[in-house]
Amino acid sequence: MNKKDKAPKVEVLPSLDIDLKKSGTSDRKADIDYENIISELHDEVEGEEPDLVDLDEDMILPVLSEKLPAITDVSTNKLNQYLKEISRYKLLSRDQELALAKALKETGDIEIAKKLVLSNLRLVVKIAMEYKYTFNNVMDLIQEGNVGLMKAVSLYDPDKGAKLSYYASWWIRSYILKFILDNFRLVKIGTTNEQKKLFYNLMREKQKLLNQGIDPDHKVLAENLDVSEKAVALMDMRLGEGGGEISLDRPVGDEAKQSIGDFVSSGEDFTEDISFQQSLKLLQDNLDDFVKGLKERDREIFQKRLLSEAPASLQAIADDYGVSRERIRQIESRLIDNLKLYMSDIIR
């Protein structure tokens, strides 16, 4: 097989060289110390950190990541393939999970950690699917969630009473949200009443129409939401819908006995602390506060470059302030980094 014909490898689970002191893939820069943010989130749920004297996460996680399933055959839908791959791993009962977690804490056995992770891969898919409209590539979100799941397994203390699925959900969601913040285009979330209405209601209305068997094209959505068709098209693009949509009714496997919606249901009494709508609302509600807290020049540059429907060029803004184009680029970069940090603090 020559290089052209070789099927590319889909890195759904992290590779051996992933740096688990940082969130996400190895080629992404860590703009903020997210380890501290997640640690505080962990404290909020479970109290003090578990005793890691016998359980060294830096040793366990890289080895564990190598043992988990990866998909190399991408001749059909990637998500379908992944769901079929992880469907081989059975969910554990509460008693089984507790016994394994205690054994892991005592021994640090990689194989035990692997069983706990594999039995909760469905939970990662379930949470990742909540953000399918926020970020096009669900497989990227699953990969990030899997890193969070492995982190949770390495830190989980069964003696504190919380279920692993509940505890892990915080880590999974934290890694996914951090990934979205690092990679999501700084879209114009919405400043007019029409844009805000669309931001909150577009995806909900689209799913409602799909459930009724109606094709949710821009014209129908505009009529139902009482906004312009152009506004629908723009918001649709900003929310990343152009890359394709994943329906929870899509069948998994050739026999089509299960849908994605059926598959990702974990059967657990699972508390979803930050839902898709809540996460979007966090961004919307706090963006205005972030902008108001900026110095006058920074606020003007932020609005002209990042919030305007017709962004001004770097050179045009540089001419207005009598500085170089590079200086404006540096300010813009700093503002984006500060926004990421600000939003991360809010999510925490």
Secondary structure, DSSP 4 states (H G I P E B T S, - for coil): --TTTSPPPB--S--TT--TTSSS-TTS---S-HHHHHHHHHHHHHSSPPP-SS--HHHHHHHHHHHS--B---SS-HHHHHHHHHTTSPPPPHHHHHHHHHHHHHH--HHHHHHHHHTTHHHHHHHHHTTTTTSS-HHHHHHHHHHHHHHHHHH--GGG---HHHHHHHHHHHHHHHHHHHHS-------SHHHHHHHHHHHHHHHHHHHTT----HHHHHHHHTS-HHHHHHHHHHTTGGG----TT-EESTT--EEHHHHH---S----SS-HHHHHHHHHHHHHHHHHTS-HHHHHHHIIIII-SSPPPHHHHHHHHTS-HHHHHHHHHHHHHHHHHHHHHHH-
